[in-house]
Each structure stands twice: as C-alpha cells, then as structure tokens.
Amino acid sequence: MTVPPADATPMLQGILFILSGPSGVGKDTLLRQALPRLGNIRTSISVTTRLPRSGERDGIDYFFVTPEEFLQRLEADDFLEHADVVGNCYGTPRSWVLEQLRAGTDVVLEIDVQGALQVASVFPQAILIFLAPPSWDELSRRLRARKTEDAATVQRRLDNARHELAHIGQYHYLVVNDRLLEAADRLAAIVTAERCRPFRQDLRALRHGEESDV
C-alpha cells in the first residue's frame, strides 16, 4: 500500500466498498442490518434485466429495464461494470457512483465476482469484501428454501457459487454469514477500520497543533 507523504493534500473523497458473495448468502439482509449504524454510506442501485421478485420495487431495490434498454446504456458506456448472471444482465451506473464518491460519501457496490474484478481494475483503491455461507450445505438449503426459481436455475446458481468461492483470495476481507448480527458487526468494523486509516483523514490540525499552544 502506498501512503501519501505527510504534507500531501488529504484524501477526503468517499471510499468505494465492493461486497460480493454467492446468491442466497444474504448480502441484502446484511447491508440492511449494518449500514444504518454507519452513516454517510450508500448502496448503489444496480440496473438489471431480470423480472422483479415479490416485494422488490423499481428504483429502490433495482432499476428494472428491458434487454434493449440495457444494451443502449451499455453502448453509451453508462456502466462502471456489467455482468451476465444466470441469463440476466446487471450493471452499475457509472455517473451515480462517481458523483457520490466525489461528494465524500462512501459507496457499497453489491456485485458478483466478475463485476468486482472489473471495478477493481479501474479503482485499485476499492475495498473488496467477500460474504460467504457457513457451509456449502447451508448455501444450498437457503437457495432451495427461497422457492422463487425452478430447480435448473437453482443448480446454475450453485455452479456459479463454486466459481465465486474460488476467488475469495482476491478479496481484502472475508465475512462468514452464520449469525446475522455478528456478520453485521464484522462488516461495520471493516468500514470503520478503513475510515480510520491516516491517509484518508485530514491531519492538518494535528501537524500544526503546537502553534495553537503558544
């Protein structure tokens, strides 16, 4: 890690966090539990071509678009990353993320491994967090218990999960979602620790503290 010199301009822009993990591991639930306590952090809303599930709202959970609309936005370079997941397209709006970071707001991208590595290649300072199930059997149980997809689609998600789990070593942090509250505490601790890095903070008051004592 490169640390700026002491007299460098403080880095006060927001921090980009990326949360990945296989389908069914509980990413949405974890974020809803952890983020409200942190303040000044927002979750990016992805654009997707898949149909809404029960209770999902357009513009709140996802931006739901047609495949044609997705392709138009892709050709206009409107996505920071995009991926095809089990036959559906997902993309992260580029302009929204950059606007938040420049304003000093931390942003969490909840995206798959493929998308995470795309973003990390452009933003090497991004913090990558992998959310894993306590066991393979538990992940399989959670996916089947949702009963929102047919058996073939569930199996495709499990096949994708094997691929995603193989990339854990490319992430900065690993959180196991066994007990929700404990996992939320770990995620909140990661965000807090990253905010406490000296190079992210304005140290000018400390460097000139002796002058105020005169």
Secondary structure, DSSP 8 states (H G I E B T S, - for coil): -----TTS----S--EEEEE--TTS-HHHHHHHHGGGT-SEEE---EE-S---TT--BTTTBEE--HHHHHHHHHTT-EEEEEEETTEEEEEEHHHHHHHHHTT-EEEEE--HHHHHHHHHH-TT-EEEEEE-S-HHHHHHHHHHH--S-HHHHHHHHHHHHHHHTTGGGSSEEEE-SSHHHHHHHHHHHHHHHHT-GGGS--HHHHTHHHHT-
